[in-house]
């Protein structure tokens, strides 16, 4: 499992803040999964 820094980097590169919406159902699912994993990592440490 990747570390916290790697997950945040992936989140910021795949889902830019310049684009306000995440287009596509699979992209939305990927965002939710990745963001949830980041939240879990923050809770653990």
Buried (B, 14 or more C-beta within 10 A) or exposed (E): EEEBEEBBEBBEEEBEEEEEEBEEEEEEEBBEEBBEBBEEBEEEE
